[in-house]
Amino acid sequence: MKINEKEFEDILKDLKALAAELGATVRFEKGDFKGGYCLLKDSKVIVINKIANLQRKVMILSAALKELGIDQIYLTPKLREIIDEMNEEK
């Protein structure tokens, strides 16, 4: 699937909303790491390197959401396809 820059911004926004729905906080931080899902004092946190490009941010957030368990949640077919595709590209 070919996705342009503007679409990645919208996808990132949708994925952040989905993370919030699942009770996870998404944080964009600077550092020498890729990012991912973790538990911090009983809080679900997804940390993403803020200097990563949009596609990489979407990939990291998609993988973290998969880890949180989105199989039983309704997602638009397009969003589910993007999440599955991003996890295959890792």
N, CA, C and O atoms as CSV, one atom per row, in Angstrom:
chain,resi,resn,atom,element,x,y,z
A,1,MET,N,N,0.851,-1.180,0.000
A,1,MET,CA,C,0.000,0.000,0.000
A,1,MET,C,C,0.894,1.240,0.000
A,1,MET,O,O,1.837,1.341,0.785
A,2,LYS,N,N,0.591,2.154,-0.868
A,2,LYS,CA,C,1.358,3.405,-0.970
A,2,LYS,C,C,0.664,4.463,-0.126
A,2,LYS,O,O,-0.519,4.749,-0.311
A,3,ILE,N,N,1.422,5.040,0.805
A,3,ILE,CA,C,0.860,6.042,1.704
A,3,ILE,C,C,1.704,7.302,1.605
A,3,ILE,O,O,2.930,7.247,1.702
A,4,ASN,N,N,1.039,8.444,1.409
A,4,ASN,CA,C,1.793,9.695,1.324
A,4,ASN,C,C,1.968,10.315,2.708
A,4,ASN,O,O,1.374,9.854,3.683
A,5,GLU,N,N,2.777,11.352,2.785
A,5,GLU,CA,C,3.146,11.994,4.051
A,5,GLU,C,C,1.923,12.480,4.837
A,5,GLU,O,O,1.848,12.283,6.050
A,6,LYS,N,N,0.979,13.103,4.161
A,6,LYS,CA,C,-0.219,13.632,4.824
A,6,LYS,C,C,-1.043,12.495,5.436
A,6,LYS,O,O,-1.577,12.627,6.538
A,7,GLU,N,N,-1.139,11.382,4.712
A,7,GLU,CA,C,-1.881,10.228,5.225
A,7,GLU,C,C,-1.211,9.668,6.483
A,7,GLU,O,O,-1.893,9.249,7.418
A,8,PHE,N,N,0.136,9.663,6.502
A,8,PHE,CA,C,0.851,9.181,7.684
A,8,PHE,C,C,0.515,10.037,8.902
A,8,PHE,O,O,0.384,9.509,10.006
A,9,GLU,N,N,0.373,11.353,8.717
A,9,GLU,CA,C,0.001,12.240,9.823
A,9,GLU,C,C,-1.377,11.862,10.366
A,9,GLU,O,O,-1.574,11.795,11.579
A,10,ASP,N,N,-2.331,11.616,9.458
A,10,ASP,CA,C,-3.687,11.227,9.870
A,10,ASP,C,C,-3.687,9.864,10.558
A,10,ASP,O,O,-4.378,9.665,11.557
A,11,ILE,N,N,-2.910,8.933,10.020
A,11,ILE,CA,C,-2.824,7.588,10.601
A,11,ILE,C,C,-2.238,7.670,12.008
A,11,ILE,O,O,-2.726,7.017,12.930
A,12,LEU,N,N,-1.188,8.475,12.164
A,12,LEU,CA,C,-0.555,8.631,13.465
A,12,LEU,C,C,-1.560,9.179,14.481
A,12,LEU,O,O,-1.608,8.735,15.628
A,13,LYS,N,N,-2.353,10.145,14.041
A,13,LYS,CA,C,-3.388,10.730,14.909
A,13,LYS,C,C,-4.420,9.662,15.304
A,13,LYS,O,O,-4.819,9.586,16.466
A,14,ASP,N,N,-4.846,8.845,14.345
A,14,ASP,CA,C,-5.815,7.776,14.623
A,14,ASP,C,C,-5.235,6.734,15.577
A,14,ASP,O,O,-5.930,6.254,16.473
A,15,LEU,N,N,-3.966,6.387,15.385
A,15,LEU,CA,C,-3.321,5.395,16.237
A,15,LEU,C,C,-3.152,5.927,17.664
A,15,LEU,O,O,-3.300,5.179,18.630
A,16,LYS,N,N,-2.843,7.220,17.790
A,16,LYS,CA,C,-2.727,7.826,19.120
A,16,LYS,C,C,-4.083,7.794,19.826
A,16,LYS,O,O,-4.149,7.537,21.028
A,17,ALA,N,N,-5.157,8.052,19.090
A,17,ALA,CA,C,-6.507,8.009,19.664
A,17,ALA,C,C,-6.846,6.582,20.101
A,17,ALA,O,O,-7.460,6.385,21.149
A,18,LEU,N,N,-6.457,5.605,19.317
A,18,LEU,CA,C,-6.693,4.205,19.654
A,18,LEU,C,C,-5.915,3.828,20.918
A,18,LEU,O,O,-6.436,3.123,21.783
A,19,ALA,N,N,-4.684,4.292,21.023
A,19,ALA,CA,C,-3.877,4.024,22.220
A,19,ALA,C,C,-4.564,4.601,23.459
A,19,ALA,O,O,-4.622,3.950,24.502
A,20,ALA,N,N,-5.078,5.809,23.339
A,20,ALA,CA,C,-5.782,6.442,24.463
A,20,ALA,C,C,-7.015,5.624,24.844
A,20,ALA,O,O,-7.322,5.457,26.025
A,21,GLU,N,N,-7.707,5.123,23.840
A,21,GLU,CA,C,-8.889,4.291,24.059
A,21,GLU,C,C,-8.528,3.028,24.856
A,21,GLU,O,O,-9.320,2.538,25.662
A,22,LEU,N,N,-7.320,2.516,24.613
A,22,LEU,CA,C,-6.839,1.314,25.296
A,22,LEU,C,C,-6.192,1.642,26.643
A,22,LEU,O,O,-5.701,0.750,27.335
A,23,GLY,N,N,-6.192,2.918,27.007
A,23,GLY,CA,C,-5.643,3.323,28.292
A,23,GLY,C,C,-4.141,3.516,28.304
A,23,GLY,O,O,-3.521,3.505,29.368
A,24,ALA,N,N,-3.552,3.692,27.135
A,24,ALA,CA,C,-2.104,3.879,27.036
A,24,ALA,C,C,-1.782,5.335,26.720
A,24,ALA,O,O,-2.514,6.006,25.992
A,25,THR,N,N,-0.682,5.805,27.277
A,25,THR,CA,C,-0.196,7.149,27.005
A,25,THR,C,C,0.888,7.057,25.940
A,25,THR,O,O,1.773,6.207,26.033
A,26,VAL,N,N,0.834,7.908,24.945
A,26,VAL,CA,C,1.871,7.944,23.912
A,26,VAL,C,C,2.762,9.143,24.191
A,26,VAL,O,O,2.296,10.278,24.288
A,27,ARG,N,N,4.068,8.861,24.319
A,27,ARG,CA,C,5.030,9.934,24.581
A,27,ARG,C,C,6.084,9.951,23.481
A,27,ARG,O,O,6.589,8.908,23.067
A,28,PHE,N,N,6.402,11.144,23.022
A,28,PHE,CA,C,7.455,11.335,22.032
A,28,PHE,C,C,8.640,11.954,22.757
A,28,PHE,O,O,8.564,13.083,23.241
A,29,GLU,N,N,9.739,11.204,22.827
A,29,GLU,CA,C,10.913,11.643,23.579
A,29,GLU,C,C,12.146,11.594,22.676
A,29,GLU,O,O,12.181,10.870,21.681
A,30,LYS,N,N,13.150,12.378,23.049
A,30,LYS,CA,C,14.410,12.380,22.322
A,30,LYS,C,C,15.375,11.435,23.024
A,30,LYS,O,O,15.407,11.376,24.253
A,31,GLY,N,N,16.164,10.694,22.244
A,31,GLY,CA,C,17.139,9.798,22.846
A,31,GLY,C,C,17.651,8.797,21.837
A,31,GLY,O,O,17.311,8.843,20.655
A,32,ASP,N,N,18.477,7.892,22.327
A,32,ASP,CA,C,19.094,6.881,21.477
A,32,ASP,C,C,18.326,5.562,21.628
A,32,ASP,O,O,18.840,4.598,22.197
A,33,PHE,N,N,17.110,5.531,21.121
A,33,PHE,CA,C,16.250,4.354,21.204
A,33,PHE,C,C,15.250,4.397,20.066
A,33,PHE,O,O,15.040,5.440,19.448
A,34,LYS,N,N,14.634,3.256,19.794
A,34,LYS,CA,C,13.609,3.194,18.754
A,34,LYS,C,C,12.238,3.507,19.332
A,34,LYS,O,O,11.497,4.335,18.803
A,35,GLY,N,N,11.918,2.829,20.426
A,35,GLY,CA,C,10.631,3.040,21.062
A,35,GLY,C,C,9.860,1.757,21.191
A,35,GLY,O,O,10.281,0.710,20.699
A,36,GLY,N,N,8.720,1.843,21.861
A,36,GLY,CA,C,7.870,0.686,22.040
A,36,GLY,C,C,6.977,0.822,23.249
A,36,GLY,O,O,6.856,1.895,23.841
A,37,TYR,N,N,6.351,-0.291,23.608
A,37,TYR,CA,C,5.379,-0.335,24.694
A,37,TYR,C,C,6.051,-0.784,25.977
A,37,TYR,O,O,6.897,-1.678,25.955
A,38,CYS,N,N,5.684,-0.175,27.094
A,38,CYS,CA,C,6.188,-0.613,28.395
A,38,CYS,C,C,5.177,-0.252,29.480
A,38,CYS,O,O,4.263,0.544,29.266
A,39,LEU,N,N,5.366,-0.855,30.638
A,39,LEU,CA,C,4.560,-0.518,31.813
A,39,LEU,C,C,5.429,0.321,32.726
A,39,LEU,O,O,6.564,-0.050,33.025
A,40,LEU,N,N,4.909,1.436,33.165
A,40,LEU,CA,C,5.641,2.344,34.040
A,40,LEU,C,C,4.758,2.634,35.244
A,40,LEU,O,O,3.796,3.396,35.146
A,41,LYS,N,N,5.084,2.027,36.381
A,41,LYS,CA,C,4.281,2.195,37.595
A,41,LYS,C,C,2.792,1.947,37.327
A,41,LYS,O,O,1.949,2.792,37.630
A,42,ASP,N,N,2.490,0.811,36.771
A,42,ASP,CA,C,1.117,0.392,36.469
A,42,ASP,C,C,0.433,1.214,35.374
A,42,ASP,O,O,-0.771,1.068,35.161
A,43,SER,N,N,1.173,2.067,34.685
A,43,SER,CA,C,0.617,2.840,33.574
A,43,SER,C,C,1.144,2.279,32.259
A,43,SER,O,O,2.329,1.966,32.135
A,44,LYS,N,N,0.258,2.156,31.286
A,44,LYS,CA,C,0.666,1.716,29.953
A,44,LYS,C,C,1.243,2.914,29.224
A,44,LYS,O,O,0.581,3.942,29.083
A,45,VAL,N,N,2.481,2.781,28.760
A,45,VAL,CA,C,3.152,3.888,28.085
A,45,VAL,C,C,3.756,3.380,26.783
A,45,VAL,O,O,4.381,2.320,26.743
A,46,ILE,N,N,3.563,4.141,25.737
A,46,ILE,CA,C,4.211,3.864,24.455
A,46,ILE,C,C,5.150,5.031,24.206
A,46,ILE,O,O,4.719,6.176,24.072
A,47,VAL,N,N,6.439,4.725,24.146
A,47,VAL,CA,C,7.443,5.762,23.946
A,47,VAL,C,C,7.956,5.657,22.517
A,47,VAL,O,O,8.315,4.579,22.044
A,48,ILE,N,N,7.982,6.800,21.843
A,48,ILE,CA,C,8.431,6.855,20.449
A,48,ILE,C,C,9.500,7.927,20.340
A,48,ILE,O,O,9.365,9.016,20.898
A,49,ASN,N,N,10.561,7.608,19.616
A,49,ASN,CA,C,11.624,8.581,19.411
A,49,ASN,C,C,11.089,9.721,18.556
A,49,ASN,O,O,10.637,9.504,17.432
A,50,LYS,N,N,11.141,10.928,19.088
A,50,LYS,CA,C,10.544,12.082,18.396
A,50,LYS,C,C,11.293,12.464,17.123
A,50,LYS,O,O,10.738,13.166,16.277
A,51,ILE,N,N,12.556,12.014,16.965
A,51,ILE,CA,C,13.291,12.376,15.742
A,51,ILE,C,C,13.121,11.335,14.628
A,51,ILE,O,O,13.675,11.493,13.540
A,52,ALA,N,N,12.357,10.273,14.899
A,52,ALA,CA,C,12.071,9.278,13.863
A,52,ALA,C,C,11.150,9.905,12.810
A,52,ALA,O,O,10.396,10.834,13.097
A,53,ASN,N,N,11.231,9.377,11.589
A,53,ASN,CA,C,10.331,9.896,10.556
A,53,ASN,C,C,8.911,9.377,10.792
A,53,ASN,O,O,8.707,8.462,11.590
A,54,LEU,N,N,7.949,9.949,10.110
A,54,LEU,CA,C,6.532,9.607,10.331
A,54,LEU,C,C,6.254,8.123,10.124
A,54,LEU,O,O,5.526,7.510,10.904
A,55,GLN,N,N,6.830,7.550,9.080
A,55,GLN,CA,C,6.579,6.131,8.811
A,55,GLN,C,C,7.089,5.275,9.966
A,55,GLN,O,O,6.416,4.333,10.386
A,56,ARG,N,N,8.260,5.592,10.476
A,56,ARG,CA,C,8.839,4.839,11.596
A,56,ARG,C,C,7.960,4.993,12.857
A,56,ARG,O,O,7.751,4.028,13.593
A,57,LYS,N,N,7.459,6.192,13.091
A,57,LYS,CA,C,6.574,6.425,14.244
A,57,LYS,C,C,5.316,5.566,14.127
A,57,LYS,O,O,4.871,4.970,15.108
A,58,VAL,N,N,4.751,5.506,12.927
A,58,VAL,CA,C,3.554,4.694,12.703
A,58,VAL,C,C,3.878,3.218,12.916
A,58,VAL,O,O,3.077,2.489,13.502
A,59,MET,N,N,5.047,2.768,12.445
A,59,MET,CA,C,5.444,1.372,12.626
A,59,MET,C,C,5.582,1.020,14.107
A,59,MET,O,O,5.100,-0.023,14.549
A,60,ILE,N,N,6.234,1.886,14.864
A,60,ILE,CA,C,6.445,1.631,16.293
A,60,ILE,C,C,5.112,1.619,17.036
A,60,ILE,O,O,4.860,0.741,17.861
A,61,LEU,N,N,4.274,2.587,16.741
A,61,LEU,CA,C,2.975,2.676,17.400
A,61,LEU,C,C,2.088,1.486,17.020
A,61,LEU,O,O,1.361,0.966,17.865
A,62,SER,N,N,2.142,1.057,15.775
A,62,SER,CA,C,1.373,-0.113,15.325
A,62,SER,C,C,1.805,-1.361,16.084
A,62,SER,O,O,0.966,-2.132,16.550
A,63,ALA,N,N,3.111,-1.556,16.208
A,63,ALA,CA,C,3.634,-2.728,16.913
A,63,ALA,C,C,3.218,-2.699,18.381
A,63,ALA,O,O,2.845,-3.728,18.944
A,64,ALA,N,N,3.281,-1.527,18.997
A,64,ALA,CA,C,2.905,-1.393,20.400
A,64,ALA,C,C,1.414,-1.693,20.593
A,64,ALA,O,O,1.028,-2.342,21.565
A,65,LEU,N,N,0.594,-1.224,19.676
A,65,LEU,CA,C,-0.850,-1.474,19.777
A,65,LEU,C,C,-1.149,-2.954,19.609
A,65,LEU,O,O,-2.028,-3.490,20.285
A,66,LYS,N,N,-0.432,-3.616,18.722
A,66,LYS,CA,C,-0.591,-5.060,18.543
A,66,LYS,C,C,-0.274,-5.766,19.859
A,66,LYS,O,O,-0.970,-6.696,20.265
A,67,GLU,N,N,0.791,-5.305,20.517
A,67,GLU,CA,C,1.202,-5.878,21.795
A,67,GLU,C,C,0.126,-5.662,22.869
A,67,GLU,O,O,-0.094,-6.527,23.717
A,68,LEU,N,N,-0.531,-4.521,22.825
A,68,LEU,CA,C,-1.592,-4.217,23.793
A,68,LEU,C,C,-2.836,-5.069,23.561
A,68,LEU,O,O,-3.637,-5.262,24.476
A,69,GLY,N,N,-2.999,-5.576,22.348
A,69,GLY,CA,C,-4.137,-6.436,22.041
A,69,GLY,C,C,-5.282,-5.697,21.396
A,69,GLY,O,O,-6.157,-5.174,22.086
A,70,ILE,N,N,-5.288,-5.649,20.095
A,70,ILE,CA,C,-6.349,-4.952,19.365
A,70,ILE,C,C,-7.226,-5.917,18.574
A,70,ILE,O,O,-8.095,-5.491,17.814
A,71,ASP,N,N,-6.998,-7.219,18.755
A,71,ASP,CA,C,-7.734,-8.203,17.961
A,71,ASP,C,C,-9.236,-8.181,18.215
A,71,ASP,O,O,-10.019,-8.456,17.305
A,72,GLN,N,N,-9.643,-7.863,19.426
A,72,GLN,CA,C,-11.059,-7.882,19.784
A,72,GLN,C,C,-11.729,-6.512,19.691
A,72,GLN,O,O,-12.883,-6.354,20.092
A,73,ILE,N,N,-11.003,-5.519,19.161
A,73,ILE,CA,C,-11.523,-4.156,19.069
A,73,ILE,C,C,-11.889,-3.864,17.621
A,73,ILE,O,O,-11.170,-4.252,16.700
A,74,TYR,N,N,-13.018,-3.176,17.424
A,74,TYR,CA,C,-13.376,-2.803,16.058
A,74,TYR,C,C,-12.455,-1.687,15.570
A,74,TYR,O,O,-12.294,-0.656,16.224
A,75,LEU,N,N,-11.864,-1.921,14.416
A,75,LEU,CA,C,-11.065,-0.912,13.716
A,75,LEU,C,C,-11.575,-0.853,12.289
A,75,LEU,O,O,-12.066,-1.846,11.752
A,76,THR,N,N,-11.456,0.306,11.683
A,76,THR,CA,C,-11.830,0.376,10.271
A,76,THR,C,C,-10.927,-0.589,9.517
A,76,THR,O,O,-9.775,-0.790,9.902
A,77,PRO,N,N,-11.437,-1.183,8.454
A,77,PRO,CA,C,-10.605,-2.124,7.689
A,77,PRO,C,C,-9.278,-1.507,7.238
A,77,PRO,O,O,-8.247,-2.180,7.240
A,78,LYS,N,N,-9.305,-0.225,6.852
A,78,LYS,CA,C,-8.079,0.423,6.392
A,78,LYS,C,C,-7.058,0.531,7.527
A,78,LYS,O,O,-5.873,0.267,7.323
A,79,LEU,N,N,-7.513,0.919,8.722
A,79,LEU,CA,C,-6.603,1.061,9.855
A,79,LEU,C,C,-6.034,-0.300,10.268
A,79,LEU,O,O,-4.848,-0.409,10.577
A,80,ARG,N,N,-6.867,-1.323,10.275
A,80,ARG,CA,C,-6.385,-2.675,10.614
A,80,ARG,C,C,-5.360,-3.135,9.581
A,80,ARG,O,O,-4.340,-3.724,9.940
A,81,GLU,N,N,-5.621,-2.871,8.314
A,81,GLU,CA,C,-4.688,-3.253,7.250
A,81,GLU,C,C,-3.342,-2.537,7.429
A,81,GLU,O,O,-2.284,-3.144,7.268
A,82,ILE,N,N,-3.393,-1.270,7.756
A,82,ILE,CA,C,-2.161,-0.491,7.967
A,82,ILE,C,C,-1.381,-1.053,9.140
A,82,ILE,O,O,-0.166,-1.230,9.044
A,83,ILE,N,N,-2.056,-1.339,10.249
A,83,ILE,CA,C,-1.377,-1.895,11.430
A,83,ILE,C,C,-0.726,-3.220,11.077
A,83,ILE,O,O,0.434,-3.453,11.417
A,84,ASP,N,N,-1.463,-4.090,10.397
A,84,ASP,CA,C,-0.913,-5.404,10.018
A,84,ASP,C,C,0.271,-5.243,9.068
A,84,ASP,O,O,1.288,-5.922,9.214
A,85,GLU,N,N,0.136,-4.346,8.099
A,85,GLU,CA,C,1.207,-4.128,7.119
A,85,GLU,C,C,2.451,-3.541,7.782
A,85,GLU,O,O,3.568,-3.945,7.459
A,86,MET,N,N,2.276,-2.609,8.689
A,86,MET,CA,C,3.422,-1.995,9.372
A,86,MET,C,C,4.158,-3.024,10.231
A,86,MET,O,O,5.379,-2.953,10.369
A,87,ASN,N,N,3.433,-3.966,10.802
A,87,ASN,CA,C,4.066,-5.001,11.614
A,87,ASN,C,C,4.828,-5.997,10.760
A,87,ASN,O,O,5.797,-6.596,11.228
A,88,GLU,N,N,4.410,-6.186,9.518
A,88,GLU,CA,C,5.139,-7.068,8.611
A,88,GLU,C,C,6.443,-6.440,8.157
A,88,GLU,O,O,7.406,-7.156,7.884
A,89,GLU,N,N,6.496,-5.105,8.070
A,89,GLU,CA,C,7.675,-4.406,7.566
A,89,GLU,C,C,8.792,-4.294,8.587
A,89,GLU,O,O,9.934,-4.027,8.212
A,90,LYS,N,N,8.496,-4.491,9.880
A,90,LYS,CA,C,9.513,-4.294,10.920
A,90,LYS,C,C,10.766,-5.086,10.666
A,90,LYS,O,O,11.708,-5.021,11.456
